[in-house]
Amino acid sequence: MLKLTTDEIIGLIEKGSRFEAVSSDYSYTLKISEYVPFVCGAVHDGHNFRHSLWDKCLHTEYERWYEEDPRTKQMVQSFPILIAGLDSRFEYDLNREPERAIYEDAWGKQLWKQPLTQEEKDESLQKHINFYRVVKALIQKLEHMFKHVIVFDMHSYNWKRWDREVPVWNLGTSNIDMDRFGNLAEHWSRKLGTMSLPNGIGNLSRINDTFQGNGFFLKYMTRSFENTLVLATEISKIYCDELTGVIFPEVVNSVEHQLKTMIPEMVKEFQRAVD
């Protein structure tokens, strides 16, 4: 893996180079082992938290972990194009607009002991800006090469905080063109519902049940690129113990293994629909 500036990463994308890199500030990674018409993204996988902010933060490391999306990068790590955040959403949230990316409070609890300075906010927001510069360059390149692109926007959520039955898989579609892509979204949801999980875990897939797909990662690409479909795909945290932070590797590995088949099948379905 290379360590590169954002400008260097964008330059390699524009040249059509194959590479795997971490940004020079260690805020995101990008792998392009082959140029293909689909991308996997895991913007909330990161757990890094800038050291200079530690003493200012009221939330514990566990409380931050609880709201992050651990192992979502691993679930799609085998695919040719993968972009992932390395920083915790508690420093800045890649799935929010820049003006909302730095939390004042988080899930009902004040986040900072004292307000951040503008310089501290600017340092975090520059990482947000750089990430989306790369996203823009990447999708521009892929649309130029293939015309149509599909993005698998991977997330997870805490199912135990709900007081009703919730699905293992939730697909948020409120910000995609359902007249154009509705059948594809429903096809992806049905496909996810066929996944067989270990340890007797039941599976259920629904659309807009727990979340509606309002994240900035989806909105940015959908608004910026006419021919890119983003599928905001949430898995409930059946693959870990939300209360202790213990990961269940057999569940993570099962999801990863089955997505190796399901995602390429979905890409083929997408290509048939848009051709």
Secondary structure as UniProt FT lines:
FT   STRAND          2..4
FT   HELIX           6..15
FT   STRAND          19..23
FT   TURN            24..25
FT   STRAND          28..32
FT   STRAND          38..42
FT   TURN            43..44
FT   HELIX           51..56
FT   HELIX           61..67
FT   TURN            70..71
FT   HELIX           72..75
FT   TURN            76..78
FT   STRAND          81..85
FT   TURN            89..91
FT   TURN            94..95
FT   HELIX           98..100
FT   STRAND          105..106
FT   TURN            107..108
FT   STRAND          109..110
FT   HELIX           118..146
FT   STRAND          149..157
FT   HELIX           159..161
FT   STRAND          169..172
FT   TURN            174..175
FT   HELIX           178..192
FT   TURN            193..194
FT   TURN            199..200
FT   STRAND          205..207
FT   HELIX           216..224
FT   TURN            226..227
FT   STRAND          228..236
FT   TURN            238..239
FT   TURN            242..244
FT   HELIX           249..274
//
